[in-house]
Every structure is written in C-alpha cells, then in structure tokens.
Amino acid sequence: MPHPGPAWSRKDSVKIRHRGVRKASATLVSLVSWGERGVVELLKRVVAVRAGIFGAVLFVEAAVFTRAGVGVLTGLLGTIATCVAAAVLLTLGYALLVGTTGWALLTGFVVNADGALTFGGGDLRHLAILLGLSAATSVLAEHHRSGSSV
C-alpha cells in the first residue's frame, strides 16, 4: 500500500541527503577556518568563552588558596583581582556572573573550608564588594571601548 503522504522518489531522498552533506561540509569548513584564525579570534568574538575561562581561573585560584591555607583577606584580594581583570573584557552581565562565581568559590572554600555557602554579614559584604567592583569595571571598560566620556 502506498504511503499517504507526498510522493517521495529515491531521487528526492538523495537530494535531501546531499543538501545535508553540503550543510555539514559548510559547517566543517567554518570550524576549520575558525581553527585557522586561532583561539585568539574566538576569544575576541565570544564573550561567554572569556567568562568561562575566568570561571575556570577562579576555580583553580580557590583550589590553590584552599590548599595553601591563605587567610580570608588574601583570598578576597586575589578574587577581586581576578574578577576586575575579567570585568575589563566582559559585558556587564558576564562580569556579574564571574563576580558571583568568585564570591561563591571564596565563601565556599576559603572562608568555609567545607564548601558551604553562608550568607553572614561578612559573606554579604564580600558579595557586594565583588559585584560592585565587577559592575563598575565592566561599565567603565565599555565606555572606554565605545569612546564615550564617563
């Protein structure tokens, strides 16, 4: 019994498959040309990749701080430095995300060695400092990039 839908011939099926192959080939060529341009070009264009890299840096930083047994102030200063450096290269939303990530790792592993997030007065102060500096740096950097005055 024939299929009730549109009449598909083998030729139509081959055309559809061929279009799929062409599309896959174009995607592969696009990926290869990204590779030729290098990782630097990808980092320039994709803000989320830069944010992810800074998130990984914060993760490693928290591990080093925890292993070295640094104090809260040293951990906070290191986290501030990383978050501010990230905010220079990120949009406001991603800068706030990286700042929040830095706070969570700082609170979870430097302030509280057991990985617990707490919302005490000091912890909220650290969050406000990290988010405030990240936001201010991101906004100032964006003004600088666009050439407008502050």
N, C-alpha and C positions, 0 to 999 in steps of 0.2 A: 504494500500500500504506500503511495507517495506521501512525502512529508507535507503537512497542510500549509506550511509557511511559504516564503518566496522560493522560487525555483533556483537552487544553487547548483551550479555546474562545477566540475573539477577545475575548470579554468578560473572561475571566480575564487575558489578556495586558494589556488596558487597565487592569485593576485593579492589576496588579503595577507597570506603568509609572507609574500615578497615585500609588501609595504611594512610589515612588522620587522622584517630583517633590515630593511632600509632604515627604519626608525632606530633600531638597536645599533646599527652601524654608525649612524649620526651621533647617537649618544656616546658610543665608544670613542669616536673621533673627538668629540667635545671633551671627554675625560682626558684623552691623551694630550690634547692641546693645553688643558689645564696643567698637566704634568710638565709640559714643555715650558710653560710660563713660570712654573715653580710655585713653591709653597708660599713665597712672599706675596705673590699676586693674590692668592687665595686669602691670606691674612688681611690684605688691604681691602678686599671686597666684602668679606663675610664677617660681620660683627660678632655673630654667635660663635664662630670659631675662636676668635680672640677671647671672648668671655669664657669659653670652655677651657682654653689654655690657662687663663688666670685662675680659674677654679681649681685646675689641677695643681698649679703653683701653690695656691693656698692650702690644698690638701697635703702636699709634700712639706710645706712650711710648718703646718700644725704637727705633722709627724716628727719633724726634726725638733721643734720646740718641746714637744712632749718627751721625746727620748732624752734631750739634753737637760730637761728639768728646769727650763728658764722660768722666771717669775712672770706674773700677770702683766706687769708694766712692759717688760721686754717683749712679751708675746703681742701685746696690744700695739706697741710701736712698730713691730715688724709687720703686723697685719695691716696697720694704717698705711705703711709704705707701699705694700703690695696693692691695696685697694685704690690708693691715689694714683699709682702708676697705671693701673688698669683703667681707671676713670678717664685718664687723658686720651685713651684710644677707643673708648666705648661711648655709645649713646647713653642717655640718662637712664633708661630702663635697665639696660645691661649693667651699668655701673652700680645701680641699686641692688641688682641681683648678686653681683660679685661682693658688694659690701655686706649683704645679708649672709652670704655663704661664709665670708671671712668671720663674721660675728659668730655664726653657728659653730664653726670649727674652733675658734678661740674659746668660746664658752664651754663647748663640749669636751675639749681635750687639754687645754692649757689651764683654764680656771677650774674645771671639774675633770679630774683625770679619768673618770669612769665613762665619759661620753654623754653625760646627762646635760640637757639644756635646761637652764634655770632662768627665771625672769625676776631676779632680785634687783635691788637698786643699782648695784654696780654693773650688772649684766645689761640692764636697760640703758645705762649711761654709755656703755661700750657700743651698744647698737646705735644710739643716737649719734655718737661721735663718728662711727664708721659710715653711717648713711649720710650724715651731714657733709662730711668731707668728700665722700664719693660723689654726691649730687653737685656740690659746689664746683669741684674739679671738672666734672663732666660738662657742666653748663659753661664754665669759663673756657674750657678747651674748644667747645663747639662755637662759641663766639669768636674765638681766635681763628679757628679754621674757616669760618664764614667771612672773616674780615670785618665784622661789625664791632662797634665800640661797646663797652660794657656799661 
